[in-house]
Amino acid sequence: MNTRRAALSLVLAICLSLACSSVTIVTESTPVTSVTDSTQVPSLPTGPTPIPSDPVSIREGLASLNSYSLVIESNSSGPSQTEYSKVRMEIQDSKDQDATSTHYVTNQLTADESEPSTTDSYAYSIGNAQCSGSDADEWTYTTITPQTKEMQDLFSEMMDILPLIDNPTYVGSETMNGIMTNHFTFRVGGLGLQSGVEVTANQGDYWLAQDGQYIVKYQLVAETVDTATQAKVHVDVLIDLTNINQSVDISFPVGCAP
């Protein structure tokens, strides 16, 4: 009897989820009743289904891919005419090779400096072997234990980002970097309200993969001007994902060896 009650509860739950509560469940002690003309069938929503605009996080999206090339770039300048900052990161990843390569480049000049500071370095990871450095400097080759690699992977999984998106508007379905995507635009809300400056640029665009909701491309340009001093602050950001699930070959540079 307990089994029948459990099965009856399950069927009732399924019926409720399918909006079929007007149907009477048949048991040994319950006669069959038919659906009459007066039965009210809940109406289904009409109109187009909203296009989902929320992306998954960057790391979650990348984890769903077998291989890829990724560029993350950020440029800023101001408020003085001389200061600027440029950061570019190029990443290649292949699950088949259990390999990742990262090229990190920075170039910046602050108001307190007379000469810009730059960095240009590489980092490779193939299995449990790692290599970092550059041709201009020396290369450092190391191997790590599977235990250490596991903890490094755990730490990297805790670090994730979602780029700024504010009240997006759907543009349409487009092919971007060989992937069918949904294109959205947005503007950063409240820009300039706190400082009282004039907003001269405020435009964001991003493309989400229709299969997976990961960001294929993202770009944002924002600029403000202080009308009293004419000081200008400019920021632009780019995220560009290419070679999605395509062949990516990663190997250590010639100068890097055990």
PyMOL commands that set and color helices and strands:
alter all, ss='L'
color gray80, all
select helices_A, chain A and resi 2-17+58-63+146-158
alter helices_A, ss='H'
color red, helices_A
select strands_A, chain A and resi 67-77+84-94+99-109+117-126+129-133+140-143+169-176+179-186+198-209+215-225+232-242
alter strands_A, ss='S'
color yellow, strands_A
deselect
rebuild
show_as cartoon
